[in-house]
Amino acid sequence: MTHTPTSPPTWDTASLGRPAGASALEHSALSAHLSDCGARRGRLRDLRSGADGLRQVLSARVVSTALVLTLLLGAMWLLS
């Protein structure tokens, strides 16, 4: 059984029936905002990206990581 809608959707977009678009002033304000946010989060974002990448690599190799850590700690214990 197929259901066909009897009326058009009742939601509206932000353009309110006109073609969607942004003015040059809006583009300029958005560009300035994105530049400001990027400058504020530069180093912290890089650090977080690196930590996320390391976590993904380590979590994909849990058993191997545990074995390597055990071997390193055992070797350090034997040498001390």
GIWO-V147512 format. One line per field, one symbol per residue. phi: phi as a letter, one per 20 degrees, with the letter a starting at -180 (. if undefined). psi: psi as a letter, one per 20 degrees, with the letter a starting at -180 (. if undefined). burial: # if it has 24 or more other C-alpha atoms within 12 Angstrom, else .. Layout:
# GIWO-V147512
phi->???
psi->???
burial->???
This chain:
# GIWO-V147512
phi->.dddfecfgdecefelneffacffffffffffffffffffdgffffffffffffffffffcfffffffffffffffffee
psi->pppppiqrqjqqriilirpqrqrhggggggggghggghhhjfggggghgghgggggghhilggggggggggghghhghi.
burial->................................................................................
